[in-house]
Amino acid sequence: MSGDGFHVHGPHDHELEHAQQGEHGSEHGGMINQIAMFTAIIATIGAIFGYMGGATQANAGLYKNNAAIKKTEASDQWNYYQSKSTKQSLAELARDLSPDDKKAKYQEKVDRYEKEKGEIKAGAEKLEAQATQWDKQSDEQMHQHHRWAQSTTVLQICIALAAIALLTRKKWLEYAMFGAGGLGILVGALAALHI
């Protein structure tokens, strides 16, 4: 500073003046605060949606594994059913080839195998139905996972648009950021509703 009315500002003083004007007197200061707040909110929502996407993907894998286990158990039951069918066929052949006094003994075996096959078949069909149900639940979880992933991706694009809007101070980019944020939240709502 000099006594002649000539005033010299240091670089720090100059930056402080601009910062104060940016916060209080400029439309850009309001834009910056608005974008910063919106970005923080969208980043938080995006983190939650990302977690939900991971959880649904893990569930889908678990359910698919359960389906595979039930399919294997059903296959085992069908193999057991086939072995009873083979034994029944052999008992029928023995019955048909045996003398009349031994036919009743083989007929009892045929009847027993027929009854056992019915029980085994019911068990195998029940296991197949369970496998189908686990497959369906896995598919539903994968669909929901894709929705969460889509939502998270759109929210990440929103955050990128926010950064570009801050750097360029373009109002249309700010509107695009808000639009992307709204779209990301909408897709997240669809995921939450299993749509």
Secondary structure, 3 states (H helix, E strand, C coil): CCCCCCCCCCHHHHHHHHHHHHHHCCHHHHHHHHHHHHHHHHHHHHHHHHHHHHHHHHHHHHHHHHHHHHHHHHHHHHHHHHHHHHHHHHHHHHHHHCCHHHHHHHHHHHHHHHHHHHHHHHHHHHHHHHHHHHHHHHHHHHHHHHHHHHHHHHHHHHHHHHHHHHHHCCHHHHHHHHHHHHHHHHHHHHHHCCC
